[in-house]
Amino acid sequence: MKEESLDDWFVREILVHEEALVGYLLRRWPARADVHDLRQDIYVRMYEAAAKSRPPAPRAYLFTIAANLLADRLRRRRVIAIDAVGDMEVLDVLVEEISPERRLSGHEELRRVAQAIDLLPPKCREVIWLRRVDDLPQKEIAQRLGISEKSVEKHVTKGMKLLAAAFRGGGRPMADESHVPQEDQDKTHGKS
């Protein structure tokens, strides 16, 4: 019996999942315009991997490639954003020279913000990061985390209060469950 060509295998085992793959990308990637390119990159990675050795579970392997590609792209977006902001010398504009004292003060303040965010309760920290750093809308955060928009709002309010308290009093945000919205407590304790 003749071995099936890679192209035939790809059509039979991979392209049949295109609708599910596109749906997955639309749910997980914030920019809809990128979905076509992401899908193509996933197909290229899948085809190249299958040329070496065809995976025993093609659908699972396809979605693993998709998840890894999305993670790579998110990391790259964050690194580029940090580099773009951090490399002020390449800009061809007049910039007031920053004194060593001011630079040190800025680094110290950034360190304090990072420490304060790290001390927030996990769900609250995640919501604050998605809302204030990634600048996602409440509705998308609620969908990603499987909580209501009201809970997102409560987490943001709570997180901002805890961060403000940490900076006012030099104290640390409290990470106890008593400040977690009831809906989230129910989910973490198996209630629905």
VOVEXVEX-484937 format. One record per atom (N, C-alpha, C): residue in one letter; x, y, z. Coordinates in pm, whole numbers, padded with zeros to 5 digits, always signed. Last residue first. Layout:
# residues N
AXYZ ...
This chain:
# residues 192
S-02189+02681+04274 S-02212+02750+04147 S-02314+02857+04156 K-01900+02580+04468 K-02041+02616+04458 K-02064+02681+04323 G-01628+02534+04496 G-01711+02431+04433 G-01858+02461+04428 H-01479+02737+04587 H-01518+02640+04687 H-01617+02537+04631 T-01445+02907+04376 T-01325+02842+04428 T-01359+02737+04531 K-01708+02995+04336 K-01642+02915+04232 K-01523+02843+04287 D-01752+03144+04571 D-01836+03028+04542 D-01769+02937+04440 Q-01567+03346+04538 Q-01550+03253+04649 Q-01630+03126+04624 D-01679+03479+04322 D-01553+03409+04302 D-01526+03312+04415 E-01913+03582+04442 E-01924+03495+04325 E-01797+03415+04304 Q-01811+03751+04642 Q-01878+03627+04679 Q-01886+03530+04562 P-01484+03890+04591 P-01628+03893+04567 P-01690+03755+04588 V-01256+03891+04860 V-01288+03835+04729 V-01439+03841+04710 H-01188+03963+05112 H-01213+04071+05019 H-01249+04022+04880 S-01134+03732+05247 S-01251+03807+05291 S-01284+03922+05197 E-00903+03608+05176 E-01020+03579+05095 E-01141+03663+05135 D-00613+03826+05186 D-00704+03726+05244 D-00831+03717+05161 A-00392+03988+05138 A-00430+03887+05039 A-00525+03784+05099 M-00345+04334+05161 M-00380+04210+05230 M-00433+04112+05127 P-00060+04522+05060 P-00197+04479+05038 P-00224+04348+05110 R+00142+04673+05314 R+00128+04580+05203 R-00018+04544+05185 G+00236+05018+05377 G+00202+04881+05415 G+00191+04794+05293 G+00266+05276+05329 G+00388+05198+05318 G+00364+05052+05354 G+00030+05410+05326 G+00083+05371+05456 G+00213+05296+05449 R+00002+05467+05050 R-00024+05567+05153 R+00047+05533+05282 F+00059+05228+04921 F+00145+05344+04898 F+00124+05454+05000 A-00139+05058+05015 A+00001+05017+05025 A+00094+05136+05008 A-00368+05196+04942 A-00338+05180+05085 A-00191+05143+05105 A-00352+05163+04664 A-00347+05298+04722 A-00310+05292+04870 L-00381+04884+04651 L-00257+04948+04603 L-00242+05088+04662 L-00640+04857+04754 L-00526+04794+04822 L-00394+04854+04779 K-00784+05002+04560 K-00786+05044+04701 K-00667+04985+04777 M-00731+04848+04335 M-00685+04987+04337 M-00684+05041+04481 G-00855+04606+04411 G-00712+04613+04382 G-00658+04753+04390 K-01125+04686+04435 K-01052+04632+04550 K-00902+04645+04529 T-01176+04763+04168 T-01195+04857+04279 T-01114+04812+04400 V-01122+04520+04037 V-01048+04642+04002 V-01056+04742+04117 H-01311+04351+04157 H-01168+04321+04170 H-01084+04445+04139 K-01549+04474+04075 K-01517+04465+04218 K-01369+04438+04240 E-01531+04436+03795 E-01539+04572+03851 E-01500+04572+03999 V-01543+04159+03790 V-01425+04228+03737 V-01419+04368+03797 S-01798+04122+03893 S-01682+04074+03969 S-01554+04140+03920 K-01945+04232+03680 K-01954+04294+03812 K-01836+04250+03900 E-01898+04049+03482 E-01840+04183+03467 E-01843+04257+03601 S-01823+03724+03625 S-01913+03828+03576 S-01840+03961+03562 I-01578+03493+03491 I-01647+03560+03601 I-01737+03668+03543 G-01391+03378+03320 G-01511+03303+03356 G-01582+03360+03478 L-01176+03508+03217 L-01160+03451+03350 L-01283+03373+03397 R-01265+03592+02964 R-01140+03516+02977 R-01131+03442+03110 Q-01500+03735+03031 Q-01507+03615+02947 Q-01383+03529+02964 A-01392+03946+03184 A-01492+03857+03242 A-01500+03726+03163 I-01232+04067+02990 I-01170+04009+03109 I-01265+03908+03172 E-01428+04159+02814 E-01332+04058+02768 E-01263+03990+02887 K-01559+04346+02981 K-01634+04234+02923 K-01538+04122+02879 Q-01363+04538+03040 Q-01419+04452+03145 Q-01486+04329+03088 P-01096+04552+02794 P-01227+04593+02847 P-01278+04491+02949 L-00745+04579+02867 L-00858+04505+02811 L-00988+04557+02870 D-00486+04674+02925 D-00590+04766+02880 D-00706+04695+02811 D-00270+04553+03037 D-00305+04509+02902 D-00418+04592+02842 V-00283+04714+03275 V-00160+04701+03198 V-00191+04661+03054 R-00548+04722+03373 R-00464+04841+03379 R-00337+04833+03295 R-00666+04464+03314 R-00739+04591+03295 R-00645+04710+03282 L-00478+04266+03364 L-00549+04266+03236 L-00615+04401+03209 W-00399+04342+03628 W-00302+04338+03518 W-00373+04347+03383 I-00640+04316+03769 I-00572+04447+03764 I-00475+04449+03646 V-00682+04039+03736 V-00779+04135+03683 V-00714+04273+03668 E-00460+03936+03873 E-00480+03905+03732 E-00575+04005+03666 R-00503+04035+04130 R-00381+04072+04058 R-00400+04050+03908 C-00739+03899+04192 C-00739+04045+04189 C-00619+04095+04108 K-00647+03639+04197 K-00750+03676+04099 K-00753+03827+04082 P-00440+03658+04413 P-00415+03614+04275 P-00519+03660+04172 P-00416+03962+04603 P-00469+03826+04588 P-00462+03786+04441 L-00101+04142+04579 L-00247+04135+04566 L-00291+03989+04562 L+00172+04140+04568 L+00110+04104+04696 L-00042+04100+04691 D+00241+04232+04317 D+00269+04092+04350 D+00199+04047+04477 I+00182+04503+04350 I+00097+04422+04262 I+00117+04274+04293 A+00394+04574+04519 A+00255+04589+04565 A+00161+04504+04480 Q+00614+04526+04353 Q+00599+04450+04479 Q+00454+04457+04527 A+00565+04716+04150 A+00571+04572+04117 A+00552+04487+04242 V+00582+04952+04301 V+00457+04918+04233 V+00454+04768+04202 R+00851+04938+04383 R+00744+04938+04484 R+00609+04901+04421 R+00979+04957+04134 R+00998+04838+04217 R+00887+04827+04321 L+00902+05218+04061 L+00860+05104+03980 L+00873+04974+04058 E+01038+05360+04261 E+00891+05365+04255 E+00837+05247+04172 E+01302+05301+04191 E+01252+05263+04323 E+01099+05260+04323 H+01317+05422+03941 H+01336+05277+03953 H+01282+05226+04086 G+01278+05689+04016 G+01183+05624+03926 G+01194+05472+03934 S+01506+05733+04174 S+01374+05747+04234 S+01268+05676+04148 L+01702+05702+03979 L+01698+05609+04091 L+01561+05612+04158 R+01637+05926+03820 R+01635+05792+03761 R+01622+05687+03872 R+01687+06132+04002 R+01551+06114+03950 R+01535+05974+03890 E+01961+06095+04040 E+01870+06087+04155 E+01727+06060+04108 P+02068+06141+03785 P+02081+06009+03847 P+01985+05990+03965 S+01833+06331+03583 S+01942+06323+03680 S+01951+06181+03738 I+01776+06338+03247 I+01727+06287+03375 I+01846+06270+03468 E+01740+06604+03025 E+01832+06506+03083 E+01781+06466+03221 E+01461+06627+02819 E+01528+06680+02937 E+01616+06570+02997 V+01501+06577+02480 V+01450+06521+02604 V+01531+06580+02718 L+01422+06636+02154 L+01490+06690+02271 L+01423+06637+02396 V+01432+06350+01942 V+01364+06464+02001 V+01446+06514+02118 D+01453+06093+01807 D+01520+06213+01762 D+01444+06337+01810 L+01509+05808+02006 L+01415+05906+01956 L+01490+06034+01919 V+01701+05657+02127 V+01689+05645+01983 V+01590+05745+01924 E+01676+05702+02400 E+01787+05765+02330 E+01774+05757+02179 M+01471+05548+02508 M+01442+05687+02474 M+01552+05751+02391 D+01386+05265+02548 D+01499+05311+02471 D+01474+05452+02419 G+01150+05191+02684 G+01275+05201+02758 G+01390+05261+02681 V+00948+05171+02498 V+00939+05275+02600 V+01074+05297+02666 A+01042+04957+02347 A+01008+05083+02281 A+01002+05197+02381 D+01070+04756+02540 D+01188+04809+02472 D+01159+04945+02410 I+00800+04715+02605 I+00893+04759+02709 I+01016+04819+02644 A+00699+04631+02357 A+00644+04749+02422 A+00739+04803+02528 I+00851+04400+02314 I+00863+04513+02223 I+00811+04640+02289 V+00757+04241+02525 V+00899+04278+02518 V+00916+04400+02429 R+00486+04212+02456 R+00524+04276+02582 R+00669+04321+02579 R+00505+04081+02210 R+00437+04211+02219 R+00478+04284+02345 R+00632+03843+02288 R+00701+03934+02197 R+00638+04073+02203 R+00432+03727+02445 R+00562+03761+02503 R+00634+03864+02416 L+00235+03693+02247 L+00210+03780+02363 L+00340+03821+02429 R+00366+03512+02075 R+00328+03645+02026 R+00302+03741+02142 D+00390+03288+02244 D+00509+03353+02187 D+00478+03495+02143 A+00118+03230+02287 A+00204+03266+02400 A+00330+03337+02352 L+00043+03165+02025 L-00019+03279+02092 L+00066+03325+02210 L+00203+02935+01989 L+00223+03053+01903 L+00163+03178+01969 N+00092+02762+02180 N+00232+02805+02191 N+00261+02929+02107 A-00166+02729+02076 A-00148+02787+02210 A-00005+02838+02227 A-00103+02607+01827 A-00175+02735+01833 A-00153+02804+01968 I+00018+02370+01909 I+00095+02467+01830 I+00029+02604+01838 T-00207+02260+02028 T-00089+02286+02110 T+00001+02387+02039 F-00371+02225+01810 F-00411+02324+01910 F-00297+02354+02009 L-00223+02025+01674 L-00256+02152+01608 L-00287+02260+01712 Y-00229+01817+01858 Y-00100+01878+01825 Y-00121+02015+01760 A-00498+01752+01850 A-00440+01799+01976 A-00308+01870+01950 R-00511+01666+01580 R-00593+01778+01629 R-00534+01836+01757 P-00324+01442+01564 P-00306+01567+01488 P-00385+01687+01542 A-00174+01229+01734 A-00301+01298+01762 A-00296+01436+01694 P+00071+01149+01631 P-00033+01048+01649 P-00171+01109+01676 P+00226+01352+01374 P+00186+01329+01513 P+00072+01227+01523 R+00478+01260+01151 R+00335+01290+01168 R+00290+01256+01309 S+00779+01419+01119 S+00713+01304+01180 S+00567+01339+01203 K+00850+01609+00926 K+00953+01533+00997 K+00894+01404+01054 A+00614+01708+00841 A+00707+01663+00739 A+00817+01579+00802 A+00497+01801+01072 A+00445+01676+01016 A+00537+01621+00906 A+00637+02042+01100 A+00652+01936+01202 A+00608+01801+01145 E+00545+02181+00875 E+00688+02153+00891 E+00712+02041+00993 Y+00271+02193+00933 Y+00317+02124+00812 Y+00464+02086+00825 M+00272+02347+01168 M+00216+02211+01169 M+00269+02131+01051 R+00379+02589+01080 R+00447+02512+01186 R+00400+02366+01185 V+00180+02656+00891 V+00320+02638+00849 V+00395+02554+00952 Y-00046+02680+01055 Y-00042+02578+00950 Y+00102+02552+00904 I+00034+02898+01209 I+00009+02769+01275 I+00016+02657+01172 D+00042+03095+01014 D+00164+03060+01085 D+00151+02924+01154 Q-00232+03102+00946 Q-00133+03061+00847 Q-00002+03020+00913 R-00341+03197+01186 R-00382+03066+01134 R-00279+03014+01034 L-00223+03450+01198 L-00194+03351+01301 L-00226+03211+01251 D-00343+03572+00976 D-00197+03550+00978 D-00158+03446+01082 H-00612+03573+01065 H-00576+03508+00939 H-00426+03475+00937 V-00597+03727+01305 V-00635+03585+01309 V-00595+03512+01181 D-00556+03997+01312 D-00437+03911+01311 D-00471+03763+01293 A-00800+04118+01342 A-00732+04135+01214 A-00611+04043+01201 R-00869+04086+01609 R-00932+03999+01508 R-00858+04004+01375 A-00680+04092+01881 A-00690+04163+01753 A-00742+04069+01644 P-00673+03915+02105 P-00750+04040+02111 P-00769+04110+01977 W-00733+03570+02102 W-00645+03676+02055 W-00723+03807+02045 R-00926+03382+02184 R-00805+03400+02264 R-00717+03517+02222 R-01138+03369+02007 R-01166+03379+02152 R-01043+03419+02231 L-01007+03345+01763 L-01092+03462+01787 L-01123+03480+01935 L-00884+03094+01797 L-00802+03215+01784 L-00884+03341+01812 Y-01114+02928+01804 Y-01018+02930+01916 Y-00936+03059+01914 G-01215+02975+01547 G-01293+03008+01666 G-01206+03020+01789 V-01006+02866+01396 V-01037+03008+01384 V-01120+03054+01505 L-01030+02595+01477 L-00907+02671+01501 L-00933+02821+01495 A-01284+02526+01384 A-01257+02521+01529 A-01133+02602+01563 E-01236+02558+01108 E-01340+02635+01174 E-01317+02640+01326 E-01027+02367+01060 E-01007+02511+01040 E-01110+02596+01114 H-01016+02096+01065 H-01034+02165+01194 H-01024+02316+01183 V-00952+02006+00817 V-01090+01981+00862 V-01120+02053+00995 L-00679+02047+00796 L-00770+02149+00743 L-00916+02127+00782 I-00583+01801+00919 I-00563+01934+00977 I-00666+02035+00927 E-00638+01555+00788 E-00624+01559+00934 E-00621+01699+00996 R-00671+01603+00508 R-00761+01511+00581 R-00757+01532+00732 V-00464+01784+00444 V-00604+01816+00412 V-00699+01732+00498 F-00243+01635+00533 F-00270+01767+00589 F-00416+01807+00565 W-00252+01408+00367 W-00267+01393+00513 W-00307+01526+00576 D-00199+01533+00123 D-00327+01463+00143 D-00355+01447+00293 D+00062+01629+00175 D-00047+01722+00140 D-00184+01658+00165 L+00204+01393+00220 L+00190+01490+00329 L+00075+01586+00301 S+00044+01098+00085 S+00131+01216+00074 S+00104+01311+00192 E+00041+00767+00220 E-00032+00890+00189 E+00064+01008+00183 E+00212+00496+00073 E+00197+00588+00185 E+00131+00717+00138 K+00052+00219-00084 K+00130+00342-00098 K+00102+00435+00020 M+00085-00118+00000 M+00000+00000+00000 M+00088+00124+00000 
